[in-house]
């Protein structure tokens, strides 16, 4: 898994490339916590290049959503591939997260 980060006018965009599973979820957890702890409360997570997510990966995304919500911020997802979208639907996460079809739509939500 590769994680990239870039600043936008409205928020910080975090992109995930590859598999998010039990072998590497802690890398994403560390990155998201660093951003949140440094005061970043507006995050857009682009999942266009994430091709697999395990329950551990879902848990980290949920943890970040809760932390940012407690800080009165906003945490949104965008660009889910069909297989990832299906996992989110089965797990009920489509009812928990704001999910946008692409990065542009996600950015406009801020």
N, C-alpha and C positions, 0 to 999 in steps of 0.2 A: 504494500500500500504506500502511496505517495500522497502527502498533504501539501498543498500550496495555499498561500494566503496573500491577498491583495486588498488594499484599501480602496474604497469607493467614496464618493462624496457623502453617501448616506450611511454606509455601514462597512463592515469588514466581510469580505467574501472568502470563505474557506472551501477549497475544492478537494475532493477525495478521488483518487485514482487507484483502482484495483479492488482487492478484497478487504472487507472490514470484518474480521473474525476474532476468535479467541486468541490467536497468536499475536495480534497486533493492536487490539482495541485500546490498550493502554497508551499507545502513541497518540491516538486521537484524543483520548481523555486528557492527557497532559497538555496538548495544544489548546484544546477548548478551555480548560481551566486556567491556563496562563492568560489567554485573552480576556476571559471574564474577570479574573482576579486583577488584571491591569486596568479594569474599568470599561472594557468594551461591552456594551449592552445591546448592540445592534449587529447581529450576525446573520448572514445568508450562507447556507451550506449548499454548494453545487454538487449534485450527485451524478452528473451526466457520465462520468467515467468510472463510477463504482459499479462493479459487476456482481458483487455478492455481499450480503450482510447477514451476520449471525445474530442470535439473541443478545450476545454480549455487545455487539455494535449498536443494536437498537437501544439497549440500556444506556449506553453512553450518550446517544442523541437525546434520549428522554431526560437524563440527568442535566444536560446542558440547557435544555428547554426550561426545566424547573428552576435552575439557578438564575437564568436570565429573566424569567418571569418574576422571580422574587425581587430582582433588582429593578423592576419596572421597565425592562427592556423588551426587545423583540428578537425572536429566533425563528427563521423560516428556512424551508428547504425548497430546492428547485431541481428541475431536469432529471427526474427519476426515470431510469430505464424501465421497460415494461416488467421485467422479472423482479426488480426492486419494488416497483409500485404494487405488484401482486403481494409481496411479503408484507408491505405496509397495510394493505387492505385486509389481509387475513388476520394480522395482529391487532387490527383496530387503530393503528397509528394514523391512518388518514383522517380520523376524527379528532386526533390530538394535535397534530402539527398543521401549520399553514403550509401548503404545498403549491408551488407555482410551476407552470409548464416549462419556463425557461428563465435564465438569469435576468433578462430585461424585465419581465413581469415581476419577479421577486424584488428587484431593485425599486420598482415603482411602488411597491407595498410599503416602503419606508417613508 
